[in-house]
């Protein structure tokens, strides 16, 4: 599946790059109940750009 750059939804890898952290850090945050808000559909995890921006604004990353 090709990612549409206009879409605000990102994979774990794309969100990690956006926040300048590793995908492993994103997974660790999810496991710990920390990190930016995310949504799941089945086993697919997606992050919304607004949630990542809010996480950055809060100074958490």
mmCIF file of the N, C-alpha and C atoms, coordinates in Angstrom:
data_MODEL
# 
_entry.id   MODEL 
# 
loop_
_atom_site.group_PDB 
_atom_site.id 
_atom_site.type_symbol 
_atom_site.label_atom_id 
_atom_site.label_alt_id 
_atom_site.label_comp_id 
_atom_site.label_asym_id 
_atom_site.label_entity_id 
_atom_site.label_seq_id 
_atom_site.pdbx_PDB_ins_code 
_atom_site.Cartn_x 
_atom_site.Cartn_y 
_atom_site.Cartn_z 
_atom_site.occupancy 
_atom_site.B_iso_or_equiv 
_atom_site.pdbx_formal_charge 
_atom_site.auth_seq_id 
_atom_site.auth_comp_id 
_atom_site.auth_asym_id 
_atom_site.auth_atom_id 
_atom_site.pdbx_PDB_model_num 
ATOM 1   N N  . UNK A 1 1  ? 0.844  -1.187 0.000  1.00 0.00 ? 1  UNK A N  1 
ATOM 2   C CA . UNK A 1 1  ? 0.000  0.000  0.000  1.00 0.00 ? 1  UNK A CA 1 
ATOM 3   C C  . UNK A 1 1  ? 0.885  1.244  0.000  1.00 0.00 ? 1  UNK A C  1 
ATOM 4   N N  . UNK A 1 2  ? 0.614  2.159  -0.885 1.00 0.00 ? 2  UNK A N  1 
ATOM 5   C CA . UNK A 1 2  ? 1.387  3.387  -1.007 1.00 0.00 ? 2  UNK A CA 1 
ATOM 6   C C  . UNK A 1 2  ? 0.756  4.461  -0.131 1.00 0.00 ? 2  UNK A C  1 
ATOM 7   N N  . UNK A 1 3  ? 1.587  5.205  0.594  1.00 0.00 ? 3  UNK A N  1 
ATOM 8   C CA . UNK A 1 3  ? 1.092  6.264  1.468  1.00 0.00 ? 3  UNK A CA 1 
ATOM 9   C C  . UNK A 1 3  ? 0.867  7.538  0.671  1.00 0.00 ? 3  UNK A C  1 
ATOM 10  N N  . UNK A 1 4  ? -0.312 8.123  0.797  1.00 0.00 ? 4  UNK A N  1 
ATOM 11  C CA . UNK A 1 4  ? -0.630 9.401  0.173  1.00 0.00 ? 4  UNK A CA 1 
ATOM 12  C C  . UNK A 1 4  ? -0.046 10.497 1.064  1.00 0.00 ? 4  UNK A C  1 
ATOM 13  N N  . UNK A 1 5  ? 0.918  11.284 0.567  1.00 0.00 ? 5  UNK A N  1 
ATOM 14  C CA . UNK A 1 5  ? 1.542  12.309 1.417  1.00 0.00 ? 5  UNK A CA 1 
ATOM 15  C C  . UNK A 1 5  ? 0.569  13.382 1.893  1.00 0.00 ? 5  UNK A C  1 
ATOM 16  N N  . UNK A 1 6  ? -0.580 13.484 1.266  1.00 0.00 ? 6  UNK A N  1 
ATOM 17  C CA . UNK A 1 6  ? -1.589 14.459 1.702  1.00 0.00 ? 6  UNK A CA 1 
ATOM 18  C C  . UNK A 1 6  ? -2.419 13.931 2.860  1.00 0.00 ? 6  UNK A C  1 
ATOM 19  N N  . UNK A 1 7  ? -2.358 12.631 3.108  1.00 0.00 ? 7  UNK A N  1 
ATOM 20  C CA . UNK A 1 7  ? -3.131 12.034 4.186  1.00 0.00 ? 7  UNK A CA 1 
ATOM 21  C C  . UNK A 1 7  ? -2.514 12.398 5.531  1.00 0.00 ? 7  UNK A C  1 
ATOM 22  N N  . UNK A 1 8  ? -3.358 12.737 6.514  1.00 0.00 ? 8  UNK A N  1 
ATOM 23  C CA . UNK A 1 8  ? -2.832 13.031 7.848  1.00 0.00 ? 8  UNK A CA 1 
ATOM 24  C C  . UNK A 1 8  ? -2.514 11.771 8.656  1.00 0.00 ? 8  UNK A C  1 
ATOM 25  N N  . UNK A 1 9  ? -2.840 10.589 8.122  1.00 0.00 ? 9  UNK A N  1 
ATOM 26  C CA . UNK A 1 9  ? -2.630 9.332  8.846  1.00 0.00 ? 9  UNK A CA 1 
ATOM 27  C C  . UNK A 1 9  ? -1.264 8.753  8.512  1.00 0.00 ? 9  UNK A C  1 
ATOM 28  N N  . UNK A 1 10 ? -0.551 8.289  9.539  1.00 0.00 ? 10 UNK A N  1 
ATOM 29  C CA . UNK A 1 10 ? 0.799  7.758  9.368  1.00 0.00 ? 10 UNK A CA 1 
ATOM 30  C C  . UNK A 1 10 ? 0.937  6.389  10.012 1.00 0.00 ? 10 UNK A C  1 
ATOM 31  N N  . UNK A 1 11 ? 1.821  5.587  9.436  1.00 0.00 ? 11 UNK A N  1 
ATOM 32  C CA . UNK A 1 11 ? 2.195  4.313  10.032 1.00 0.00 ? 11 UNK A CA 1 
ATOM 33  C C  . UNK A 1 11 ? 3.110  4.581  11.220 1.00 0.00 ? 11 UNK A C  1 
ATOM 34  N N  . UNK A 1 12 ? 3.423  3.535  11.964 1.00 0.00 ? 12 UNK A N  1 
ATOM 35  C CA . UNK A 1 12 ? 4.362  3.674  13.078 1.00 0.00 ? 12 UNK A CA 1 
ATOM 36  C C  . UNK A 1 12 ? 5.703  4.198  12.582 1.00 0.00 ? 12 UNK A C  1 
ATOM 37  N N  . UNK A 1 13 ? 6.187  3.667  11.468 1.00 0.00 ? 13 UNK A N  1 
ATOM 38  C CA . UNK A 1 13 ? 7.479  4.083  10.933 1.00 0.00 ? 13 UNK A CA 1 
ATOM 39  C C  . UNK A 1 13 ? 7.455  5.543  10.503 1.00 0.00 ? 13 UNK A C  1 
ATOM 40  N N  . UNK A 1 14 ? 6.386  5.970  9.855  1.00 0.00 ? 14 UNK A N  1 
ATOM 41  C CA . UNK A 1 14 ? 6.275  7.366  9.421  1.00 0.00 ? 14 UNK A CA 1 
ATOM 42  C C  . UNK A 1 14 ? 6.152  8.303  10.619 1.00 0.00 ? 14 UNK A C  1 
ATOM 43  N N  . UNK A 1 15 ? 5.357  7.905  11.603 1.00 0.00 ? 15 UNK A N  1 
ATOM 44  C CA . UNK A 1 15 ? 5.188  8.723  12.810 1.00 0.00 ? 15 UNK A CA 1 
ATOM 45  C C  . UNK A 1 15 ? 6.503  8.823  13.570 1.00 0.00 ? 15 UNK A C  1 
ATOM 46  N N  . UNK A 1 16 ? 7.248  7.737  13.637 1.00 0.00 ? 16 UNK A N  1 
ATOM 47  C CA . UNK A 1 16 ? 8.548  7.754  14.316 1.00 0.00 ? 16 UNK A CA 1 
ATOM 48  C C  . UNK A 1 16 ? 9.486  8.742  13.630 1.00 0.00 ? 16 UNK A C  1 
ATOM 49  N N  . UNK A 1 17 ? 9.523  8.708  12.301 1.00 0.00 ? 17 UNK A N  1 
ATOM 50  C CA . UNK A 1 17 ? 10.367 9.645  11.558 1.00 0.00 ? 17 UNK A CA 1 
ATOM 51  C C  . UNK A 1 17 ? 9.910  11.082 11.804 1.00 0.00 ? 17 UNK A C  1 
ATOM 52  N N  . UNK A 1 18 ? 8.624  11.307 11.848 1.00 0.00 ? 18 UNK A N  1 
ATOM 53  C CA . UNK A 1 18 ? 8.052  12.637 12.085 1.00 0.00 ? 18 UNK A CA 1 
ATOM 54  C C  . UNK A 1 18 ? 8.489  13.171 13.450 1.00 0.00 ? 18 UNK A C  1 
ATOM 55  N N  . UNK A 1 19 ? 8.561  12.274 14.450 1.00 0.00 ? 19 UNK A N  1 
ATOM 56  C CA . UNK A 1 19 ? 8.945  12.673 15.809 1.00 0.00 ? 19 UNK A CA 1 
ATOM 57  C C  . UNK A 1 19 ? 10.443 12.539 16.070 1.00 0.00 ? 19 UNK A C  1 
ATOM 58  N N  . UNK A 1 20 ? 11.185 12.036 15.082 1.00 0.00 ? 20 UNK A N  1 
ATOM 59  C CA . UNK A 1 20 ? 12.632 11.814 15.226 1.00 0.00 ? 20 UNK A CA 1 
ATOM 60  C C  . UNK A 1 20 ? 12.962 10.830 16.343 1.00 0.00 ? 20 UNK A C  1 
ATOM 61  N N  . UNK A 1 21 ? 12.178 9.761  16.410 1.00 0.00 ? 21 UNK A N  1 
ATOM 62  C CA . UNK A 1 21 ? 12.451 8.662  17.334 1.00 0.00 ? 21 UNK A CA 1 
ATOM 63  C C  . UNK A 1 21 ? 12.424 7.374  16.523 1.00 0.00 ? 21 UNK A C  1 
ATOM 64  N N  . UNK A 1 22 ? 12.781 6.269  17.145 1.00 0.00 ? 22 UNK A N  1 
ATOM 65  C CA . UNK A 1 22 ? 12.775 4.997  16.426 1.00 0.00 ? 22 UNK A CA 1 
ATOM 66  C C  . UNK A 1 22 ? 11.382 4.369  16.461 1.00 0.00 ? 22 UNK A C  1 
ATOM 67  N N  . UNK A 1 23 ? 11.073 3.508  15.489 1.00 0.00 ? 23 UNK A N  1 
ATOM 68  C CA . UNK A 1 23 ? 9.813  2.775  15.547 1.00 0.00 ? 23 UNK A CA 1 
ATOM 69  C C  . UNK A 1 23 ? 9.692  1.950  16.826 1.00 0.00 ? 23 UNK A C  1 
ATOM 70  N N  . UNK A 1 24 ? 10.821 1.457  17.329 1.00 0.00 ? 24 UNK A N  1 
ATOM 71  C CA . UNK A 1 24 ? 10.813 0.712  18.583 1.00 0.00 ? 24 UNK A CA 1 
ATOM 72  C C  . UNK A 1 24 ? 10.358 1.571  19.754 1.00 0.00 ? 24 UNK A C  1 
ATOM 73  N N  . UNK A 1 25 ? 10.765 2.835  19.759 1.00 0.00 ? 25 UNK A N  1 
ATOM 74  C CA . UNK A 1 25 ? 10.313 3.752  20.806 1.00 0.00 ? 25 UNK A CA 1 
ATOM 75  C C  . UNK A 1 25 ? 8.809  3.936  20.735 1.00 0.00 ? 25 UNK A C  1 
ATOM 76  N N  . UNK A 1 26 ? 8.282  4.058  19.522 1.00 0.00 ? 26 UNK A N  1 
ATOM 77  C CA . UNK A 1 26 ? 6.829  4.193  19.351 1.00 0.00 ? 26 UNK A CA 1 
ATOM 78  C C  . UNK A 1 26 ? 6.115  2.961  19.915 1.00 0.00 ? 26 UNK A C  1 
ATOM 79  N N  . UNK A 1 27 ? 6.642  1.781  19.618 1.00 0.00 ? 27 UNK A N  1 
ATOM 80  C CA . UNK A 1 27 ? 6.033  0.544  20.125 1.00 0.00 ? 27 UNK A CA 1 
ATOM 81  C C  . UNK A 1 27 ? 6.136  0.476  21.644 1.00 0.00 ? 27 UNK A C  1 
ATOM 82  N N  . UNK A 1 28 ? 7.283  0.874  22.193 1.00 0.00 ? 28 UNK A N  1 
ATOM 83  C CA . UNK A 1 28 ? 7.450  0.876  23.647 1.00 0.00 ? 28 UNK A CA 1 
ATOM 84  C C  . UNK A 1 28 ? 6.463  1.827  24.310 1.00 0.00 ? 28 UNK A C  1 
ATOM 85  N N  . UNK A 1 29 ? 6.279  3.005  23.723 1.00 0.00 ? 29 UNK A N  1 
ATOM 86  C CA . UNK A 1 29 ? 5.314  3.956  24.266 1.00 0.00 ? 29 UNK A CA 1 
ATOM 87  C C  . UNK A 1 29 ? 3.913  3.369  24.268 1.00 0.00 ? 29 UNK A C  1 
ATOM 88  N N  . UNK A 1 30 ? 3.530  2.699  23.159 1.00 0.00 ? 30 UNK A N  1 
ATOM 89  C CA . UNK A 1 30 ? 2.194  2.092  23.104 1.00 0.00 ? 30 UNK A CA 1 
ATOM 90  C C  . UNK A 1 30 ? 2.033  1.053  24.202 1.00 0.00 ? 30 UNK A C  1 
ATOM 91  N N  . UNK A 1 31 ? 3.049  0.198  24.371 1.00 0.00 ? 31 UNK A N  1 
ATOM 92  C CA . UNK A 1 31 ? 2.997  -0.850 25.391 1.00 0.00 ? 31 UNK A CA 1 
ATOM 93  C C  . UNK A 1 31 ? 2.864  -0.250 26.791 1.00 0.00 ? 31 UNK A C  1 
ATOM 94  N N  . UNK A 1 32 ? 3.549  0.867  27.020 1.00 0.00 ? 32 UNK A N  1 
ATOM 95  C CA . UNK A 1 32 ? 3.543  1.517  28.331 1.00 0.00 ? 32 UNK A CA 1 
ATOM 96  C C  . UNK A 1 32 ? 2.329  2.419  28.538 1.00 0.00 ? 32 UNK A C  1 
ATOM 97  N N  . UNK A 1 33 ? 1.516  2.601  27.486 1.00 0.00 ? 33 UNK A N  1 
ATOM 98  C CA . UNK A 1 33 ? 0.379  3.505  27.603 1.00 0.00 ? 33 UNK A CA 1 
ATOM 99  C C  . UNK A 1 33 ? 0.790  4.961  27.568 1.00 0.00 ? 33 UNK A C  1 
ATOM 100 N N  . UNK A 1 34 ? 1.942  5.219  26.987 1.00 0.00 ? 34 UNK A N  1 
ATOM 101 C CA . UNK A 1 34 ? 2.470  6.585  26.883 1.00 0.00 ? 34 UNK A CA 1 
ATOM 102 C C  . UNK A 1 34 ? 2.529  6.974  25.407 1.00 0.00 ? 34 UNK A C  1 
ATOM 103 N N  . UNK A 1 35 ? 3.163  8.086  25.129 1.00 0.00 ? 35 UNK A N  1 
ATOM 104 C CA . UNK A 1 35 ? 3.340  8.501  23.747 1.00 0.00 ? 35 UNK A CA 1 
ATOM 105 C C  . UNK A 1 35 ? 2.098  9.145  23.174 1.00 0.00 ? 35 UNK A C  1 
ATOM 106 N N  . UNK A 1 36 ? 2.159  9.456  21.890 1.00 0.00 ? 36 UNK A N  1 
ATOM 107 C CA . UNK A 1 36 ? 1.032  10.135 21.248 1.00 0.00 ? 36 UNK A CA 1 
ATOM 108 C C  . UNK A 1 36 ? -0.168 9.207  21.072 1.00 0.00 ? 36 UNK A C  1 
ATOM 109 N N  . UNK A 1 37 ? -1.312 9.808  20.944 1.00 0.00 ? 37 UNK A N  1 
ATOM 110 C CA . UNK A 1 37 ? -2.555 9.063  20.699 1.00 0.00 ? 37 UNK A CA 1 
ATOM 111 C C  . UNK A 1 37 ? -2.454 8.322  19.367 1.00 0.00 ? 37 UNK A C  1 
ATOM 112 N N  . UNK A 1 38 ? -3.026 7.148  19.321 1.00 0.00 ? 38 UNK A N  1 
ATOM 113 C CA . UNK A 1 38 ? -3.039 6.357  18.089 1.00 0.00 ? 38 UNK A CA 1 
ATOM 114 C C  . UNK A 1 38 ? -4.369 5.644  17.977 1.00 0.00 ? 38 UNK A C  1 
ATOM 115 N N  . UNK A 1 39 ? -4.657 5.153  16.784 1.00 0.00 ? 39 UNK A N  1 
ATOM 116 C CA . UNK A 1 39 ? -5.879 4.387  16.549 1.00 0.00 ? 39 UNK A CA 1 
ATOM 117 C C  . UNK A 1 39 ? -5.502 3.052  15.946 1.00 0.00 ? 39 UNK A C  1 
ATOM 118 N N  . UNK A 1 40 ? -6.319 2.063  16.201 1.00 0.00 ? 40 UNK A N  1 
ATOM 119 C CA . UNK A 1 40 ? -6.098 0.755  15.593 1.00 0.00 ? 40 UNK A CA 1 
ATOM 120 C C  . UNK A 1 40 ? -7.360 0.305  14.878 1.00 0.00 ? 40 UNK A C  1 
ATOM 121 N N  . UNK A 1 41 ? -7.151 -0.386 13.789 1.00 0.00 ? 41 UNK A N  1 
ATOM 122 C CA . UNK A 1 41 ? -8.220 -1.073 13.073 1.00 0.00 ? 41 UNK A CA 1 
ATOM 123 C C  . UNK A 1 41 ? -7.709 -2.495 12.938 1.00 0.00 ? 41 UNK A C  1 
ATOM 124 N N  . UNK A 1 42 ? -8.255 -3.381 13.734 1.00 0.00 ? 42 UNK A N  1 
ATOM 125 C CA . UNK A 1 42 ? -7.693 -4.723 13.797 1.00 0.00 ? 42 UNK A CA 1 
ATOM 126 C C  . UNK A 1 42 ? -6.297 -4.620 14.394 1.00 0.00 ? 42 UNK A C  1 
ATOM 127 N N  . UNK A 1 43 ? -5.310 -5.071 13.638 1.00 0.00 ? 43 UNK A N  1 
ATOM 128 C CA . UNK A 1 43 ? -3.917 -4.987 14.100 1.00 0.00 ? 43 UNK A CA 1 
ATOM 129 C C  . UNK A 1 43 ? -3.160 -3.830 13.471 1.00 0.00 ? 43 UNK A C  1 
ATOM 130 N N  . UNK A 1 44 ? -3.840 -3.024 12.673 1.00 0.00 ? 44 UNK A N  1 
ATOM 131 C CA . UNK A 1 44 ? -3.198 -1.895 11.996 1.00 0.00 ? 44 UNK A CA 1 
ATOM 132 C C  . UNK A 1 44 ? -3.219 -0.681 12.912 1.00 0.00 ? 44 UNK A C  1 
ATOM 133 N N  . UNK A 1 45 ? -2.035 -0.111 13.148 1.00 0.00 ? 45 UNK A N  1 
ATOM 134 C CA . UNK A 1 45 ? -1.898 1.067  13.997 1.00 0.00 ? 45 UNK A CA 1 
ATOM 135 C C  . UNK A 1 45 ? -1.648 2.275  13.104 1.00 0.00 ? 45 UNK A C  1 
ATOM 136 N N  . UNK A 1 46 ? -2.364 3.359  13.375 1.00 0.00 ? 46 UNK A N  1 
ATOM 137 C CA . UNK A 1 46 ? -2.161 4.593  12.635 1.00 0.00 ? 46 UNK A CA 1 
ATOM 138 C C  . UNK A 1 46 ? -2.147 5.768  13.602 1.00 0.00 ? 46 UNK A C  1 
ATOM 139 N N  . UNK A 1 47 ? -1.318 6.752  13.268 1.00 0.00 ? 47 UNK A N  1 
ATOM 140 C CA . UNK A 1 47 ? -1.202 7.991  14.033 1.00 0.00 ? 47 UNK A CA 1 
ATOM 141 C C  . UNK A 1 47 ? -1.695 9.134  13.161 1.00 0.00 ? 47 UNK A C  1 
ATOM 142 N N  . UNK A 1 48 ? -2.399 10.080 13.773 1.00 0.00 ? 48 UNK A N  1 
ATOM 143 C CA . UNK A 1 48 ? -2.870 11.256 13.044 1.00 0.00 ? 48 UNK A CA 1 
ATOM 144 C C  . UNK A 1 48 ? -1.878 12.389 13.285 1.00 0.00 ? 48 UNK A C  1 
ATOM 145 N N  . UNK A 1 49 ? -1.595 13.139 12.235 1.00 0.00 ? 49 UNK A N  1 
ATOM 146 C CA . UNK A 1 49 ? -0.617 14.233 12.330 1.00 0.00 ? 49 UNK A CA 1 
ATOM 147 C C  . UNK A 1 49 ? -0.962 15.216 13.453 1.00 0.00 ? 49 UNK A C  1 
ATOM 148 N N  . UNK A 1 50 ? -2.241 15.547 13.646 1.00 0.00 ? 50 UNK A N  1 
ATOM 149 C CA . UNK A 1 50 ? -2.625 16.484 14.716 1.00 0.00 ? 50 UNK A CA 1 
ATOM 150 C C  . UNK A 1 50 ? -2.257 15.943 16.092 1.00 0.00 ? 50 UNK A C  1 
ATOM 151 N N  . UNK A 1 51 ? -2.403 14.633 16.301 1.00 0.00 ? 51 UNK A N  1 
ATOM 152 C CA . UNK A 1 51 ? -2.035 14.031 17.590 1.00 0.00 ? 51 UNK A CA 1 
ATOM 153 C C  . UNK A 1 51 ? -0.528 14.068 17.800 1.00 0.00 ? 51 UNK A C  1 
ATOM 154 N N  . UNK A 1 52 ? 0.228  13.874 16.721 1.00 0.00 ? 52 UNK A N  1 
ATOM 155 C CA . UNK A 1 52 ? 1.691  13.938 16.830 1.00 0.00 ? 52 UNK A CA 1 
ATOM 156 C C  . UNK A 1 52 ? 2.120  15.374 17.135 1.00 0.00 ? 52 UNK A C  1 
ATOM 157 N N  . UNK A 1 53 ? 1.493  16.338 16.478 1.00 0.00 ? 53 UNK A N  1 
ATOM 158 C CA . UNK A 1 53 ? 1.813  17.758 16.752 1.00 0.00 ? 53 UNK A CA 1 
ATOM 159 C C  . UNK A 1 53 ? 1.482  18.130 18.188 1.00 0.00 ? 53 UNK A C  1 
ATOM 160 N N  . UNK A 1 54 ? 0.345  17.636 18.696 1.00 0.00 ? 54 UNK A N  1 
ATOM 161 C CA . UNK A 1 54 ? -0.035 17.921 20.084 1.00 0.00 ? 54 UNK A CA 1 
ATOM 162 C C  . UNK A 1 54 ? 0.977  17.309 21.045 1.00 0.00 ? 54 UNK A C  1 
ATOM 163 N N  . UNK A 1 55 ? 1.453  16.120 20.732 1.00 0.00 ? 55 UNK A N  1 
ATOM 164 C CA . UNK A 1 55 ? 2.460  15.453 21.554 1.00 0.00 ? 55 UNK A CA 1 
ATOM 165 C C  . UNK A 1 55 ? 3.750  16.275 21.573 1.00 0.00 ? 55 UNK A C  1 
ATOM 166 N N  . UNK A 1 56 ? 4.151  16.778 20.425 1.00 0.00 ? 56 UNK A N  1 
ATOM 167 C CA . UNK A 1 56 ? 5.346  17.617 20.355 1.00 0.00 ? 56 UNK A CA 1 
ATOM 168 C C  . UNK A 1 56 ? 5.155  18.923 21.109 1.00 0.00 ? 56 UNK A C  1 
ATOM 169 N N  . UNK A 1 57 ? 3.995  19.534 20.962 1.00 0.00 ? 57 UNK A N  1 
ATOM 170 C CA . UNK A 1 57 ? 3.704  20.803 21.632 1.00 0.00 ? 57 UNK A CA 1 
ATOM 171 C C  . UNK A 1 57 ? 3.736  20.641 23.141 1.00 0.00 ? 57 UNK A C  1 
ATOM 172 N N  . UNK A 1 58 ? 3.304  19.475 23.610 1.00 0.00 ? 58 UNK A N  1 
ATOM 173 C CA . UNK A 1 58 ? 3.322  19.206 25.053 1.00 0.00 ? 58 UNK A CA 1 
ATOM 174 C C  . UNK A 1 58 ? 4.745  18.989 25.567 1.00 0.00 ? 58 UNK A C  1 
ATOM 175 N N  . UNK A 1 59 ? 5.708  18.885 24.637 1.00 0.00 ? 59 UNK A N  1 
ATOM 176 C CA . UNK A 1 59 ? 7.103  18.725 25.020 1.00 0.00 ? 59 UNK A CA 1 
ATOM 177 C C  . UNK A 1 59 ? 7.447  17.315 25.439 1.00 0.00 ? 59 UNK A C  1 
ATOM 178 N N  . UNK A 1 60 ? 6.662  16.354 24.997 1.00 0.00 ? 60 UNK A N  1 
ATOM 179 C CA . UNK A 1 60 ? 6.855  14.980 25.444 1.00 0.00 ? 60 UNK A CA 1 
ATOM 180 C C  . UNK A 1 60 ? 7.880  14.220 24.625 1.00 0.00 ? 60 UNK A C  1 
ATOM 181 N N  . UNK A 1 61 ? 8.194  14.669 23.434 1.00 0.00 ? 61 UNK A N  1 
ATOM 182 C CA . UNK A 1 61 ? 9.140  13.908 22.600 1.00 0.00 ? 61 UNK A CA 1 
ATOM 183 C C  . UNK A 1 61 ? 10.514 14.526 22.643 1.00 0.00 ? 61 UNK A C  1 
# 
